[in-house]
Amino acid sequence: MTPMLEAADATRTTRRPAPPTWLVVALACAGQFLVVLDVSVVNVALPSMRTDLGLSAQGLQWVVNAYAIAFAGFMLLGGRAGDLYGRKRMFLVGLALFTLASLGGGLAQEGPELLVARAVQGLGAAVLAPSTLTILTAAVPEGAARARAIATWTAVGAGGGAAGGLVGGALVDGLSWRWVLLINVPVGAVVLAGAYRWLAESRNGDGRRLDLPGAVLVTAGLATLAYGISQTEREGWTAAATLVPLFAGLALIALFLLVEARTAAPLMPLGLFRARAVSSANGAMFLTGSAMFCMWFFMTLYAQNVLGYSPLEAGLALVPSSLAVLLGSKSAPRFLPRLGARNVAALGTLIAASGFAWQSAMTARGDYLTEIMFPGILMMLGAGLTATPLAALATSGAAPGEAGLVSGLINTSRTMGGSLGLAVMSTIAASRTGASLTPEALTEGYALVFRTGAGVLLVGAVLMLVWLPRMKPPGSETSGSEASRGDSAGGISTSSAG
């Protein structure tokens, strides 16, 4: 073989050099940022969406819930799919779905088109999110460098939730509501190209099959149940239009539990819940999430529909609350060694309940400081303080090989609770407001929601003190990052509570 041919052959067989670690971390964090941003970015756009597409109050809640329910229902499946079929492949598939659905939602001309697009967005997010963390941990060696990378991933996720209102407000004011979805298209395309070029494939499959029936059943059950709850305001509790979806939703969830008990590789191994720490932490997260998840939704509607804020002003008004949730989640690990996870979680819930009670005194001519900022800070400071110890307790009750699964479960519990809570709270608000859309009538409905939320959180605090185990989770000083290290954890970090 001639020297020239030998050189050509060497060129063909040279492996592509490994990408810089910072680039892999940046791509993983960009995917996580998009997923978390879209939980909150639509809130300030809701009044504009309603005006443009003629959405009802019931339809408006589904702009949020379609995403949340699909995300919660398929998140654990997404993590398992990454293990079996490759984290890079699932990152690309999830991001492509998310980006295309964002385009469809931004171009939607009718309400149902927007809701379908939001559901597909949630499905894409559920496939994408678990891979972001596992790709990052696979690329960074264990030790101080990995701890810094995980801290960056956590901060970016929290920042996405915090930035949602501000980004959404700027886009709606400067362009239109459509751009809160369309902005994902160019960003998603750039991240897709970078991920395809630079990310390395990894998998940890063991031959087990995906529990697709479980994911479909729990998602369909939650959606049907939430729809039945939303029907109660218009049809009443005894109408067939209400009872049929309520019973169908409960039947689907019961069937889901039956499938999980019998399948060889369940999506949600029910045996995990025999551990008191796991069952109590997930129950507490479900209950508190049902109240806290609603805060952004109703605060945004109050600011725009009652006080007359523009979308950008509404986003700016909630910046202190967004910073408070970051402060709470980052401060919680400092208190865990001294007070214990149970007491910190209960304390955070009581702080949030005081904020909800304060917010329930809102008026139609509210002052920003006393009827948005200060109660909002209390609500979200409490949310941040609560989420971290509950996640730490849940993972402390799991075997080492199940830490990732339990971390995903705690995020799923919060999102599922929030989805059903939003359906209930929207019905409560509508029942008090009635047919009137005056600022006074709307305020009465929103105020009742916050009073109800305060009551739910007080019950949650009592539940925590009675049910959560009296223990300090191992390594609680670093639980905020350690709890996120499982290979199929996925989902939104606990820093993005609410």
N, C-alpha and C positions, 0 to 999 in steps of 0.2 A: 504494500500500500504506500502511495506517495505521501511525503510530508504534508502536502496540501489537503489530501483526503483525510489523513489522520487528524489534522487540525479541525476540519469540518465536522468529523465524527465526535471529537471532544466537545465541540460547541453544542452539538445536538444533545449530548448526554449530561451536560452541566446542569445541575439542579438550580432552581430559582433560589436566590439568597433569601434567608429568613427576613421578614420585614422588621423594622425597628419596633421594640416593645411599646414605645409610646404611641405608635400608630395603631397597633392592635387595641390598646386601651382606649384610644380616642374613638375608634369605630364602635367598640362595644358600648361605650358611654353614650355615643350619639344615638344608637338604637334605643337604649334605655330612656334617654331624654325624650325622644319622640313618643314613646309609649305612655310615659307619665304625664307629659304635657297635654296629651289629648284627653286625659281624664278631666282636666279642669279648664282647658282653653275655651271650650264651647260655652261655658257658663255666662260670660258677659255678652255672648252673641245671641242668647236665647230670645230676648224680646225682638231683636231684628229678624231672626228666623221665623218667629211667630207671625210677624207682620207681613213678611214677604211670601211665605208659603201657606198662610192661613191655618197654622197649627192650632189645635185646641190646647187647653191647659193639660189635658191628659196626654196629648201628643208631645207636648213640650218635655214632660218628664221622661218620655221614651227616647228623646235625643240623648239624654244622659244614660238611661238604663239599658238601651240596646247595646251600647258599648260595654257597660259594666258587667252585664249578665253574660254576654258572650266571652268576655275576658275572664271572668271568674270561673265559668263552667269549663273552659277548655285550657286553663293555665297549667294544671297538673298534667294533662295530656300532652301539652306542648313540651314540657320538661322531659317527659318520658320519650317523646318522639326524637328529641335531640340526642338522648342517650343511645337510642337504637339506630337512627338513620344518619346521625352526624350533626354536630352543633352548627357548623358552617352552613350546611344545607338547610337546616331549619331557620337559621338566621336569615338567609336569602329568601326562602319561601315566605316566611312571616313578614319580612319587610316589603316584599313585592306585593303581597296581599294588602298590607296596610296602606301602601302608597297608592295602589290602584283604587282602593275603596275611598281614600281621601279625595282622589280626583272625581270619582262618582258622586260623593257627597257634596263637593264644592260646586258641581254642575247640576245638582238635583233641581228639578222644576216643580216637584210635588212632595208633600210631606212623606208619603210612604217610601219614595225613592231615597230620601235622606235617612230614614230609619233603617232601611236595608243596608245602606252604605255604612252607617255607624255600627251595625251588627257585624258586618264583614271586617271593619276596622278592628273591632274587639277580638275577632277570631285571629286576625293577623298578629295583633299584639300578644295574644296568648301563646302563639307559636314562637314569636320573636323574643319576648322578654326573658324566658328561662335561659336561652342560649347566650344572652349578653354577659351574664356573670360567669358561666362555665368557660366561655371563650377567653375571658379575661384571666381567670385563675389558671387556665392551662398554659397561657402565654407568659405568665410572670412566676418566677421561682418562689417557692415558699419562703417566708421570712419577712423582713421589714419591707422589702419592695412590694410583696403581694399585699401586705397590710395597707400600704399607701395606695395601691391601685384599688383595693376594695373600698377604702375611704373615699377615693375620688368617685367611684361608681355610685356609692351611697349619696354623696353630696350632689352629684349630677341628677340623680333620681329625685332627690328632695327639691333641688332647684327647678326641675321641670314642673313639679306640682306648684311650687311657689310662684313661678313666672307665668303660669297659665293665664291668670286674670289680667296681668299687665300686657302680655303679648297679645292676647285676644282683644283687649280694649283698643290697643294701638291699631291692630289690623282692621277692626270693624269701623273705627272712626276714620282711619286714613283711606281705606279701600272699601270693603264691604264684609258682611258676615261670612261670605263664601271663602274668604282668604284665611280664615282660621283653619280650614281644611285644605285649601289649595296650597298653602305654604309648605305642607308636608311633601308635595310632589317633587319640587326641585331638590329639597334637602334629602328626601328619601332616595332619589336617583343618584345623587352624589355618593351617599353612604353605600348604596347597593354596588356601585362601580368599584368603590374602594374595598368593600368586603369581598367581592368576587376576585379581585386582583391580589389582595394581601392576606386574607385570613387563611389559616391552615385548618384542615378538617380534623376532627377528633370525634370519637364515639366510645361508648362504654356498654354496648349491647350484650345481653346475656341470653339471647334467644327467646325472651318472653314477648308475647304479643301486646299490642296496644289495646287498652280497654276503651275502644271507641264507643260501644254501647253505653258505658257508664257516663262518658262525657256528654253524649247526646241526651241521655235521660235527665241528668241533673240540670243541664242548661234549659231543656224544654220545660222541665218541672218548675224551675224558678221563674221563667218567663211567663208561663201560664198562670202561676200563682200570683205574680205581680199584676198581670192583666186583670185577673179576677178581683183583686183588691181595688184596682183603679176603677172598676165598674160599680163599686158600692155607692159612690157619691151620686151617680146618675140614675142607677137602677134600684138601689136599696139592697139590703142584705138578703132578702128572701126571693128576689127575682131569679128566674132561670138563667138570665144573662150573667148573673153574678155567681150563682151556686155551681153551675156547670164548670166554668174554668177553675173555680176554687177547688172543687173536688177532683177535677182532672189533674191539676197541679200537684195536689197532695198524693194522688195515686201514682203519678210519674216519679215523685221523690221516693215513695215507698218502694216502687219497682227498682229504682236506682240502688237503694239500700240492699234489696234482695240480690241484685246482680253483684254488688260489691262483696256480699257475704259468700257467694258461690263461685266467682271467677278465680282462676288460678293467679292472675296478675292484676289485682284490682287497682283502679285509679286512686281510690281512697281506702286503704286497708283499715277496716273497722277495728281490728285488734289494737291499733295505735291508741284508740280512745279508752282502752282499759287503764292507761296511765293517767292518774288524776291530774298531773300537771298539764298534759296534752288536752284532755277533755275540758278542764275548767278554763284554761287559757283561751281555747278556741270558742267556748261558749261565751266568755266575757267579751272577746273581740267581736263576735257576731252581734251581741246586744249593744255594745257601745258604738260599734260601727253603724248600726241602724239609725242612730241619732246624729253622730258626728259627720257622716257622709253628706247629710242634707244641708249642712251649714252654708257651704258656698252657693248652692242652688238658690236658697231662699234669701240669703243676704244680697245676692246679685239682683234678684227680682225686686226686692225692697228698694235698693238703691236706685234702680232705673224706673220701675213702674210707679213708685210712690214718691220718691224724693226728686225724681227728674234728672238723675245723673246721666251723663253720656257714657257710652261703653268704656272709653278710656278713663273717665273719672271714676267709674265703678271699679275698674281694675286697680287704679291707684289707691282707692279707698281701702282695698283689701290687702295691700302690701304689708302693713303692720301685722295682720293676722298670719300672712304667709311666713313672715320672719319669725313669728312666735312659735309656729309649729316646728321650725328648724331648731330654735332655741330649746324647746322642750325635749325634742328627740335627742339632741346632743348633750343636754344636761342630765338626762335620766341615768346614764351609766355612772355618773359621779355619786348619785344617791343610793344606788343598788347595794353596795357593800355595807352601808351603815343602816339603811332602813329595811332592806329586803325587797324583793320584787313585788310581793303582794301589797305591801304598804305604799310603795311608789305608784303602782297602778291605781290603787283606790284613791290616793291623794290626787293624782292627775284627773281622774274621773270626777271627783268633787269640785276641782277647780273648773273643769269644763262645764259642770252642771250650774255653777254660779254664774258663768258667762251666759249660758242659755237662759237662766232665770232673769238676768239683767236685760238681755235682748228682748225678752217677752214683754217688757214694758215700753216697747217702741211706740211711737206716735206717727201720724201722717205728716207731721212737720218736724221730723227728727233732727236733732243736732248731731253732727258727724262724730264728735269726740265721745259723747255719752250714749249714742244709739247705733254706732257702727264700730268705731275704733276700739274703745276699751273693752266692751263685751266680746268683740271678735278676738282680741288678744287673749282674753281669759279662755275662751272656747278652744282656740287652737294651741295655746300653751298646754292646756290640760290634755288635748289629744296627743301631742307629742310625748308628754310625760307618760301617758298610758300605754302607747303602742310598744315602746321599746321593752319594758319589763314583761309584758305579756308574751312578746316574741321570745324573749330570753327564757321565760318559764316553760313555754311550750317545747323549745328545743332541748331544755335540760331534762325533760321527761322522756326523751327518745333515745334509742340506741344510736351509737355513733354512725352506723351505716344508714340511719333513717333521718338524720338531721336535715338533709336537703328537702326530703319529702315533707317533713313537719314544718319547715320554714315556708314551703309553698302553701301548706294547709292554712297557716295562720293568715297569710295574705288573702287566700280564697275566702276564709270565714269573714274577714272584714268586708270584702267587696260584696259577697252574697248578702250579708246583713245590711250593708248600705243600699243595695238594690231594692230589697224588700222594704226597707225603712223609707226610702224615697217614695215608693208607691203608697205606703200607708200615710206618710206625712202630706203628700200632695192631695190625697183624698180628704184628710182632716182640714187642710187649708181651704179646699174648694167647698166643703160642707159649711164652713163658717162664712165664707165670702158670698156664697150663693150666686145669683145671676148678676149682681152689681159688680162693676169694675171701677168704682170710685176709689181714690186713694185711701179713704177711711175704711171701706169694706175690705180692700186688699190687706191693709195693715192688720185688721182684726184676724184675718185668716193666717197671716204669717206669724203674728204674736201667739196664736194658739199652737202653732207648730213648735215654737221655741219653748212654750210652757210644757208641752208634751215631751219634748226632747229632754228638758230638765228632769222631769219625772222618770223617764227611762234611764237616764244616767245615774240618778240616785238609787234606783233599783240595781243598776249595774255595780255601783260601789258596794252595796250590801252583799251582793252575790260574790264579789271578789273577796271580801273579808271572811265570808263563810266558807267558800268553796276552794279558792286558790290555796295551794299548800304553803305552809309556813316554812320557807326555805330561801336561801340565797343561791341563785344558780351558779354553777361553777364558772369561774372566769367572768363574772358579771361586769368587771371593770371594762371588758372589751366586748361585751355581748353584742353591741350594735354592729360590729363588723364580723365577729365570729359566727353569729347566727346565720350569716349570709353565705357560708362557704360550701353548702351542700351542692352536689353535682347536678341536681335537678331542682334547685330551690325555686328560682324564677320569681316573677311577679315584681310588684312594686315594693321597694324597701320600706321598712317601718318608718323611715324618716318622713315619708310623704303621707302621713296620716291625714285622712279627710279628703 
